[in-house]
Structure formats: C-alpha cells, structure tokens
Amino acid sequence: MFLHVGNGKTVKVGEIIGIFDLDTVSVSALSREFLSRGQSAGSVRYDDENIPRSVLLVGDKQNSNIVLSRISPAGLQARLNSPFEGTEE
C-alpha cells in the first residue's frame, strides 16, 4: 500500500518508520541537526511550495530518507487508517 503525502507524492506504507510533527521536531537541537544533516546529504524530499507540517522517516535499517509533508501528522494518520487510502503494490 501507498500513503499519499501531498502534492501528488506517495510513500510505501511498509517503509514508514515514523511520522512526526515538524513544530515539535524543530524544538530539539538534536532533531534540527538530524534534519540539517539529512538535507546536506540529499536525503530530504519536499516538492511543495507550502510550509511543511510533518516529517516522515522512511526506509529500512540500511537506508532511510526524510520526507516533508504539508499534511499534518493527524491527517496522515487518518489516511493510514482509512480503508480508501492507498493502492496495492
């Protein structure tokens, strides 16, 4: 299954490690450093003009990426729980 994260972009549900609120994440210096390092490494994906609201960590133990979304964490969670969201692989 896939989760639509906004602006026509999707991520595989099985690859989602965590969904976090950007406002909460950006308070911590350690989290800001993590996002900054990810951006420097080119592993941050955001293809929208709006201000992001969520941070998704996706991937596996060897390789992970950061996906920013304009959809709130609660909205993404609701989409995960919806029987209509997602398509089969």
PyMOL commands that set and color helices and strands:
alter all, ss='L'
color gray80, all
select helices_A, chain A and resi 13-15+22-25+29-41+73-81
alter helices_A, ss='H'
color red, helices_A
select strands_A, chain A and resi 2-6+9-12+16-21+44-45+54-59+64-69
alter strands_A, ss='S'
color yellow, strands_A
deselect
rebuild
show_as cartoon
